[in-house]
């Protein structure tokens, strides 16, 4: 009660103006951030029972201090609240996390000859962005289809400017070669206009325009162009036939669906462009005791504060207390009026139902996947006699060629899922000799010498030898952990007195355990085996990519270092100009001369030296 009286006394001096309030626990850690039009009235509602949200009692039981930050307007309070939530990630706030990174297609209309490309981030304010696409495969398939119909250039600006002759794309009819002036700007702009219309969903209007162009080309006796347009129209009509979800209308809309299971909320956004459903975006489930309005409000402010397209209309499941402020903020970001709609009947309500159903399906799929991962970990604990459930697993692998460019990798799986922020890679310091055991000893020693964030299970890629090295490291460091080795080796099968050998199939990896002579096979429990294979394959991939990176860098350095007049600065200039060692190797003497500090004779020397090494 003493704490409550102190807090009530403190908030009595709060201003009756817009702002943000920060609630802190006994350790002065921010556990909740809220906004208000009237700070004094809003914070006081926590003590008078006017705040009826389920989380309010739990929050107030932990609050030891409340501070505020004044703002001039409610919109400024909304922006500040969003920034503080992203910075401090308070326990009792709704914090959205994307379950994956989405691709967009990007096209910069300010370029003389624009190209369409895949991007993950919106870095160019002048560019047009299309998407997001639900998977990298979907984005790449869309890009491939668009390029078949509208053959835009695909090369980077540097390649475009340095091109000495049309490339293979021109030879096979997939690029009109604007690099060598084989198409004029006006004709290329028509391809761009068609691409934009297609990606914006205006396909019927696009087909009508192309039919008109085909008729004009035919009347002008330009039959080759008319035939190209005919084929383009046929491909578009086929694509239009496959468009099953068409709601009509011309607005760009986002539809926010929500599914609640106890204290968990699953969110899903459907993207409707020009009346057609083009894709969706999901988020990791949110666990918090609050009401639907706060979930929706937090989703809107956090998602649209990023690099995303803001549509003309956003369909939401309920009215929001801060709706006017959010609309004002969205409109300012878009520079165009944005509408929030809560439908009751009709097409928009059907879209909202579809979004809710998608959210429910996402939750059920994730819940089923979680159950399968938990079952796999329980099987591993039982069948491998582990001391505990392997919630955090670390797997180690070594990659080298004859001891050269040796690297080690550590990948981490938390609750059966990759935790890529915890991945580590090690450049082996030992002499460049083919000693995998020594390399594994070095990597594990460097990892565990600090003794922090110990895993539940250590997996080494290899058999008994690598397992014994891991056990030796842990014994030397006086650390007790569960350790196993996972390897593909020959399996001996005895039949009729004869000894036959066959290679173990991929699904028959054997697991080696400390103090046990015979390996364990998990073929009868495929979900547990797949989890081990997944982390082992990820460790191998991570090690191999780092090894290739070092080898490529060292190969180029060793070649350039043997050329007189090429020092560290010129090597940096070459890499900066061409972007990669592969591009340097492919460069012609004329292209090499364009690098500052590289003259004709030195360019020819670099070119001849690199060619002689191929």
C-alpha positions in Angstrom: 0.0 0.0 0.0 2.9 2.3 0.8 4.1 1.9 -2.8 0.6 2.6 -4.2 0.3 5.8 -2.1 3.8 7.0 -3.3 2.8 6.4 -6.9 -0.5 8.1 -6.6 1.2 11.1 -5.0 3.7 11.2 -7.9 1.1 11.1 -10.6 -0.9 13.9 -9.0 1.7 16.2 -10.4 1.5 14.7 -14.0 0.4 17.2 -16.7 -2.9 17.0 -18.4 -1.3 17.0 -21.9 -0.3 14.5 -24.5 2.7 12.3 -23.9 4.2 8.9 -23.1 4.4 7.2 -19.7 7.0 4.6 -18.7 6.3 2.0 -16.0 9.4 0.5 -14.3 9.9 -2.5 -12.0 12.0 -2.6 -8.8 15.2 -2.9 -10.8 14.2 0.3 -12.7 13.7 -1.7 -15.9 11.0 -0.5 -18.2 8.2 -3.1 -18.3 5.5 -1.0 -20.1 5.2 2.0 -22.3 1.9 3.7 -23.0 0.7 6.9 -24.7 -2.1 9.3 -23.6 -3.9 12.4 -24.7 -4.1 13.3 -21.0 -1.2 11.8 -19.1 -2.6 12.5 -15.6 -6.0 11.0 -16.3 -4.7 8.0 -18.2 -2.2 6.9 -15.6 -4.7 7.5 -12.8 -7.0 5.0 -14.5 -4.7 2.2 -13.5 -5.4 2.9 -9.8 -9.2 3.5 -10.1 -10.1 0.3 -11.9 -11.1 2.1 -15.1 -8.5 0.1 -17.0 -10.3 -3.2 -17.5 -7.6 -4.9 -19.6 -6.7 -8.5 -18.3 -3.1 -7.6 -18.0 -3.6 -4.5 -15.8 -3.6 -6.2 -12.4 -0.4 -8.2 -13.3 1.3 -5.0 -14.5 0.5 -2.9 -11.5 1.7 -5.6 -9.1 5.2 -5.1 -10.6 5.3 -1.4 -11.1 7.5 0.5 -8.7 8.0 3.8 -10.5 6.3 5.7 -13.3 7.8 8.4 -15.4 6.5 10.5 -18.3 7.7 12.4 -21.4 5.7 15.3 -22.6 4.8 15.8 -26.3 3.1 18.6 -28.2 0.5 16.5 -30.0 -1.1 13.0 -29.7 0.6 12.0 -33.0 4.0 12.8 -31.5 3.1 10.6 -28.5 2.2 7.8 -30.9 5.6 8.0 -32.7 7.5 8.3 -29.4 5.7 5.3 -27.9 6.5 3.2 -31.0 10.2 4.1 -30.8 10.5 3.4 -27.1 8.8 0.0 -27.5 11.2 -1.0 -30.3 14.2 0.2 -28.2 13.3 -1.3 -24.8 11.0 -4.2 -25.8 9.0 -4.0 -22.5 7.6 -7.2 -21.1 3.9 -6.1 -21.1 3.8 -4.3 -24.5 2.8 -6.0 -27.7 6.1 -6.4 -29.7 5.8 -7.7 -33.2 8.4 -10.0 -34.7 8.4 -10.9 -38.4 8.5 -14.7 -38.8 10.6 -14.2 -41.9 12.1 -11.7 -44.2 10.0 -11.0 -47.3 11.2 -10.1 -50.8 9.9 -7.2 -52.9 10.4 -6.5 -56.6 11.9 -3.0 -57.2 12.1 -0.8 -60.2 13.5 2.7 -60.4 11.6 4.8 -63.0 14.2 7.6 -62.8 16.8 5.4 -64.6 17.2 5.8 -68.3 16.7 2.1 -68.8 15.3 0.7 -65.5 15.6 -2.9 -64.5 13.5 -5.1 -62.2 15.3 -6.7 -59.3 14.7 -8.6 -56.0 15.2 -6.6 -52.8 14.7 -7.2 -49.1 14.8 -3.5 -48.0 13.4 -0.3 -49.3 16.5 1.8 -49.8 15.5 4.0 -52.7 12.6 6.5 -52.1 12.3 7.1 -55.9 11.8 3.5 -56.7 8.6 1.6 -57.1 8.2 -1.5 -54.9 5.9 -4.5 -55.5 5.1 -7.1 -53.0 5.9 -8.4 -50.4 6.0 -11.9 -51.7 5.3 -14.8 -49.3 8.5 -16.6 -50.2 11.7 -16.1 -52.1 10.5 -18.8 -54.6 7.3 -16.9 -55.3 9.2 -13.6 -55.9 11.7 -15.3 -58.2 8.9 -17.1 -60.2 7.1 -13.8 -60.6 10.3 -12.1 -61.7 11.0 -14.9 -64.2 7.5 -14.7 -65.6 7.6 -10.9 -66.0 10.9 -11.0 -67.7 9.6 -13.6 -70.2 6.7 -11.3 -71.1 8.5 -7.9 -70.8 12.2 -8.5 -71.6 13.8 -5.8 -69.5 17.6 -5.7 -68.9 18.8 -7.8 -66.0 22.4 -6.6 -65.7 23.7 -4.3 -63.0 24.5 -0.7 -63.8 28.3 -1.3 -63.8 28.0 -4.2 -66.3 25.5 -2.1 -68.4 27.9 0.8 -68.7 31.0 -1.4 -69.4 29.3 -3.7 -71.9 31.3 -3.9 -75.1 28.7 -6.0 -77.0 25.3 -7.4 -76.4 25.2 -10.3 -73.9 23.7 -13.8 -74.1 20.4 -12.5 -72.9 20.0 -10.5 -76.1 21.0 -13.6 -78.2 18.2 -15.7 -76.7 15.6 -12.9 -77.0 15.3 -12.0 -73.3 16.8 -8.5 -73.5 16.5 -5.8 -76.2 20.1 -4.7 -75.5 19.6 -1.1 -74.5 23.2 -1.1 -73.5 24.2 -0.9 -77.2 21.3 1.3 -78.4 19.4 -1.6 -80.0 16.1 -0.2 -78.5 15.1 3.4 -78.1 13.9 5.0 -74.9 10.3 5.3 -76.0 10.0 1.6 -76.9 11.7 0.6 -73.7 9.3 2.8 -71.7 6.4 0.9 -73.1 7.9 -2.3 -71.7 8.3 -0.5 -68.3 4.7 0.7 -68.4 3.5 -2.9 -69.1 5.6 -4.3 -66.3 4.3 -1.8 -63.8 0.7 -2.4 -64.9 1.1 -6.1 -64.6 2.7 -6.0 -61.1 0.0 -3.5 -59.9 -2.7 -5.9 -60.9 -4.1 -3.8 -63.8 -3.9 -6.8 -66.1 -7.2 -6.4 -68.1 -6.4 -2.8 -68.9 -2.9 -3.9 -69.9 -4.2 -6.6 -72.3 -6.6 -4.0 -73.9 -3.6 -1.6 -74.4 -1.4 -4.4 -75.9 -4.2 -5.4 -78.3 -4.4 -1.8 -79.5 -0.6 -1.8 -80.0 -0.8 -5.1 -81.9 -3.5 -3.7 -84.2 -1.4 -0.6 -84.9 1.7 -2.6 -85.6 -0.2 -4.9 -88.0 -1.6 -1.9 -89.9 1.9 -0.5 -90.2 3.0 -3.9 -91.7 5.3 -4.4 -88.7 4.4 -8.1 -88.5 7.3 -9.1 -86.3 6.3 -6.6 -83.6 2.7 -7.6 -83.9 3.7 -11.3 -83.4 5.7 -10.4 -80.3 2.7 -8.5 -78.9 0.4 -11.4 -79.8 2.5 -13.8 -77.8 2.7 -11.3 -74.9 -1.1 -11.0 -74.8 -1.5 -14.8 -74.8 0.8 -15.2 -71.9 -1.0 -12.5 -69.9 -4.4 -14.0 -70.7 -3.2 -17.4 -69.4 -2.0 -15.7 -66.2 -5.3 -13.9 -65.8 -7.2 -17.3 -66.1 -5.1 -18.6 -63.1 -6.1 -15.6 -61.0 -8.7 -17.2 -58.7 -9.1 -14.5 -56.1 -10.5 -11.3 -57.7 -12.6 -9.1 -55.5 -13.1 -6.3 -58.0 -12.5 -2.6 -57.3 -9.4 -0.5 -57.8 -8.2 0.2 -54.3 -5.0 -1.1 -52.7 -6.0 -2.7 -49.4 -4.4 -4.4 -46.5 -6.6 -6.7 -44.4 -5.5 -7.4 -40.8 -6.6 -10.8 -39.5 -6.4 -12.0 -35.9 -6.7 -15.3 -34.1 -6.7 -15.6 -30.3 -5.9 -18.7 -28.3 -5.9 -18.1 -24.5 -3.2 -15.3 -24.1 -1.7 -15.9 -27.5 -2.5 -13.8 -30.6 -1.6 -14.7 -34.2 -1.6 -11.9 -36.7 -1.8 -12.1 -40.5 -2.0 -9.3 -43.1 -3.5 -10.0 -46.6 -2.4 -7.7 -49.5 -5.1 -6.8 -52.0 -3.9 -4.8 -54.9 -6.3 -3.5 -57.6 -9.0 -5.9 -56.3 -6.8 -9.0 -56.5 -5.3 -10.9 -53.6 -1.5 -10.9 -54.2 0.0 -12.3 -51.0 0.1 -12.3 -47.2 2.4 -11.6 -44.3 2.5 -13.3 -40.9 4.2 -12.6 -37.6 5.4 -14.7 -34.8 2.6 -15.2 -32.2 2.3 -12.6 -29.5 1.8 -13.6 -25.9 0.2 -10.9 -23.7 -2.9 -10.3 -21.6 -4.6 -7.4 -23.3 -7.5 -6.6 -25.5 -7.9 -6.8 -29.3 -7.8 -3.1 -29.8 -4.3 -2.8 -28.3 -3.1 -5.7 -30.4 -4.4 -4.1 -33.6 -3.1 -0.6 -32.7 0.4 -2.0 -31.9 0.4 -3.9 -35.1 -0.5 -0.9 -37.2 2.0 1.4 -35.6 4.9 -1.0 -35.6 4.4 -2.6 -39.0 3.7 0.5 -41.0 6.6 2.4 -39.3 8.9 0.1 -41.4 9.8 0.2 -45.1 6.5 -1.0 -46.4 3.9 0.1 -48.8 1.0 1.8 -47.1 -2.3 1.1 -49.0 -5.3 3.4 -49.5 -7.4 1.4 -47.1 -6.6 -0.9 -44.1 -9.4 -3.3 -43.0 -9.3 -4.0 -39.3 -11.4 -6.2 -37.0 -12.4 -3.5 -34.4 -12.5 0.2 -33.7 -9.5 1.7 -31.9 -9.4 4.3 -29.2 -6.5 6.1 -30.9 -7.8 5.6 -34.4 -7.8 9.3 -35.4 -4.2 9.7 -34.4 -3.2 6.5 -36.3 -5.0 7.7 -39.4 -3.3 11.1 -39.3 0.1 9.4 -38.9 -0.5 7.0 -41.8 -1.8 9.7 -44.0 1.3 11.8 -43.3 3.6 8.9 -44.1 1.8 8.1 -47.3 1.2 11.7 -48.4 -2.3 10.6 -49.3 -5.5 9.9 -47.3 -5.5 6.5 -45.6 -8.8 4.9 -44.4 -9.3 2.4 -41.5 -12.4 0.3 -42.1 -14.3 -2.1 -39.8 -16.7 -3.9 -42.1 -19.9 -5.6 -41.0 -21.2 -7.1 -44.3 -20.2 -7.4 -47.9 -16.9 -8.0 -49.8 -14.7 -6.3 -47.2 -16.2 -8.4 -44.4 -15.5 -11.5 -46.5 -11.9 -10.4 -46.9 -11.6 -9.9 -43.1 -13.0 -13.4 -42.5 -10.4 -14.8 -44.9 -7.7 -12.9 -43.0 -9.0 -14.3 -39.7 -9.0 -17.8 -41.2 -5.4 -17.4 -42.4 -4.3 -16.3 -39.0 -6.1 -19.4 -37.4 -4.4 -21.7 -39.9 -1.0 -20.1 -39.2 -1.5 -20.6 -35.5 -2.6 -24.3 -35.9 0.4 -25.0 -38.2 2.9 -23.4 -35.9 1.3 -25.2 -32.8 1.6 -28.5 -34.6 5.2 -27.8 -35.6 5.9 -26.9 -32.0 4.4 -30.1 -30.8 6.5 -32.1 -33.3 9.7 -30.3 -32.2 8.9 -31.0 -28.6 8.3 -34.6 -29.3 11.6 -34.9 -31.2 13.5 -33.4 -28.3 11.8 -35.8 -25.9 12.8 -38.7 -28.0 16.4 -37.5 -28.2 16.4 -37.2 -24.4 15.1 -40.8 -24.0 16.9 -42.7 -26.7 20.3 -41.0 -26.2 20.0 -41.0 -22.3 20.5 -37.3 -22.0 20.4 -35.6 -18.6 17.8 -33.1 -19.7 15.6 -31.9 -22.6 17.9 -30.6 -25.4 16.2 -27.2 -25.7 19.5 -25.5 -26.7 21.7 -27.6 -29.1 25.0 -26.5 -30.5 26.6 -28.3 -33.4 30.3 -27.9 -34.6 31.9 -28.7 -37.9 35.4 -28.1 -39.5 36.0 -27.2 -43.2 39.5 -27.1 -44.8 41.4 -28.4 -47.8 44.6 -30.1 -46.7 44.7 -27.9 -43.6 44.6 -24.7 -45.6 41.9 -22.0 -45.0 40.7 -24.0 -42.1 37.6 -22.8 -40.3 35.2 -24.0 -37.7 31.5 -23.3 -37.3 29.0 -23.3 -34.4 25.3 -23.3 -35.1 22.6 -23.1 -32.4 19.1 -24.5 -32.4 16.8 -23.2 -29.7 13.7 -25.3 -29.1 14.2 -27.0 -32.4 14.6 -23.8 -34.4 17.8 -22.1 -35.8 18.9 -19.2 -33.6 21.1 -17.5 -36.2 22.0 -14.6 -33.9 23.9 -17.1 -31.8 25.9 -18.6 -34.7 29.7 -18.3 -34.5 32.5 -19.0 -37.0 36.2 -19.5 -36.1 39.3 -19.1 -38.2 41.6 -21.8 -37.1 44.9 -20.5 -35.7 46.7 -23.8 -35.7 49.4 -24.6 -38.4 48.0 -25.3 -41.8 48.2 -29.1 -41.5 45.5 -31.7 -42.2 44.6 -32.3 -38.5 40.8 -32.3 -38.1 41.0 -33.5 -34.5 43.4 -30.7 -33.5 41.2 -28.1 -35.3 38.1 -29.4 -33.5 40.0 -29.2 -30.2 40.9 -25.6 -30.9 37.3 -24.5 -31.9 35.7 -26.2 -28.9 38.3 -24.8 -26.5 37.8 -21.3 -27.7 34.0 -21.7 -27.4 33.8 -23.1 -23.9 36.8 -21.5 -22.2 34.5 -18.7 -21.0 31.9 -21.2 -19.7 28.9 -18.9 -20.6 25.5 -19.8 -22.1 26.2 -23.5 -22.0 24.0 -25.7 -24.2 21.9 -28.7 -23.2 23.5 -30.8 -25.9 26.7 -30.6 -28.0 26.7 -32.2 -31.4 29.9 -32.8 -33.3 29.9 -33.7 -37.0 32.0 -36.9 -36.9 32.4 -40.3 -35.3 34.1 -41.6 -32.2 37.3 -39.6 -32.9 35.6 -36.2 -32.9 33.4 -37.2 -30.0 36.4 -38.1 -27.9 38.0 -34.7 -28.7 34.9 -32.9 -27.5 34.9 -35.0 -24.3 38.6 -34.2 -23.8 38.0 -30.4 -24.1 35.1 -30.4 -21.6 37.1 -32.6 -19.2 40.1 -30.2 -19.4 37.8 -27.2 -18.8 35.9 -29.1 -16.0 32.5 -28.7 -17.7 29.8 -31.3 -17.7 27.6 -31.4 -20.8 25.8 -34.0 -22.9 27.8 -34.7 -26.1 27.1 -36.8 -29.1 28.7 -37.5 -32.5 26.7 -37.7 -35.7 28.3 -39.4 -38.7 27.6 -41.3 -41.9 29.9 -44.3 -42.0 30.0 -47.8 -43.4 27.7 -50.2 -41.7 28.8 -53.9 -41.4 26.0 -56.4 -42.2 26.6 -60.2 -41.5 24.6 -62.6 -43.7 25.3 -66.3 -44.1 28.7 -66.1 -42.5 29.9 -63.6 -45.1 30.8 -60.1 -44.2 29.3 -57.5 -46.6 29.6 -53.7 -46.4 27.2 -51.1 -47.6 27.2 -47.4 -47.4 24.8 -46.0 -44.7 21.9 -44.3 -46.4 21.2 -40.6 -45.6 18.3 -41.6 -43.3 20.6 -44.0 -41.4 23.1 -41.6 -39.7 24.5 -43.2 -36.7 24.9 -41.5 -33.3 27.9 -42.1 -31.1 27.5 -41.7 -27.3 30.2 -41.4 -24.6 31.2 -44.7 -23.0 29.1 -46.8 -25.5 30.8 -49.1 -28.0 27.9 -49.5 -30.5 26.3 -46.6 -32.3 22.7 -45.7 -31.9 20.4 -45.7 -35.0 17.3 -43.4 -34.9 15.7 -44.6 -38.1 12.6 -45.7 -36.1 12.2 -42.1 -34.9 12.5 -40.0 -38.0 11.4 -36.7 -36.4 14.3 -36.9 -33.9 16.7 -38.0 -36.6 15.7 -35.1 -38.9 16.3 -32.6 -36.1 19.9 -33.9 -35.7 20.4 -34.0 -39.5 19.1 -30.4 -39.8 21.5 -29.0 -37.3 24.4 -31.0 -38.7 23.7 -29.9 -42.3 23.4 -26.3 -41.1 26.8 -26.5 -39.4 28.3 -27.9 -42.5 26.8 -25.2 -44.7 27.9 -22.5 -42.4 31.5 -23.8 -42.2 31.7 -24.4 -45.9 30.5 -20.9 -46.9 33.1 -19.3 -44.6 35.8 -21.6 -46.0 34.9 -20.6 -49.6 34.9 -16.9 -48.6 38.4 -17.1 -47.2 39.8 -19.2 -50.0 38.5 -16.9 -52.7 39.9 -13.9 -51.0 43.3 -15.6 -50.4 43.4 -16.9 -54.0 42.9 -13.4 -55.4 45.4 -11.8 -53.0 48.1 -14.4 -53.8 47.6 -13.8 -57.5 47.6 -10.0 -57.3 50.5 -9.9 -54.9 52.7 -11.6 -57.5 52.1 -8.7 -59.9 54.6 -5.9 -59.6 53.1 -2.4 -58.9 50.0 -4.0 -57.2 50.0 -3.2 -53.5 47.3 -3.1 -50.9 45.7 0.2 -52.0 45.4 -0.8 -55.7 44.0 -4.2 -54.6 41.4 -2.4 -52.6 40.6 -0.1 -55.5 40.1 -3.1 -57.8 37.8 -4.9 -55.4 35.8 -1.7 -54.7 35.4 -0.9 -58.4 34.4 -4.4 -59.6 32.7 -5.6 -56.4 34.2 -9.1 -56.4 37.2 -11.1 -57.3 35.3 -13.0 -59.9 34.5 -9.8 -61.7 38.2 -8.8 -61.7 39.1 -12.2 -63.3 36.4 -11.6 -66.0 37.4 -8.0 -66.7 39.0 -7.0 -70.0 42.1 -4.7 -70.2 39.8 -1.8 -71.3 37.6 -2.4 -68.2 40.6 -2.6 -65.9 42.0 0.7 -67.2 38.9 2.4 -65.8 40.0 1.8 -62.3 41.8 4.9 -60.9 45.6 4.3 -60.8 45.5 1.4 -63.3 47.1 2.4 -66.7 47.1 0.5 -70.0 50.4 -1.5 -69.4 49.4 -2.4 -65.8 45.9 -3.4 -67.0 47.3 -5.7 -69.6 49.8 -7.2 -67.0 46.9 -7.9 -64.6 44.8 -9.4 -67.4 47.5 -11.7 -68.7 48.5 -12.8 -65.2 45.0 -13.7 -64.2 44.3 -15.5 -67.5 47.5 -17.6 -67.1 46.3 -18.8 -63.8 43.0 -20.2 -65.1 
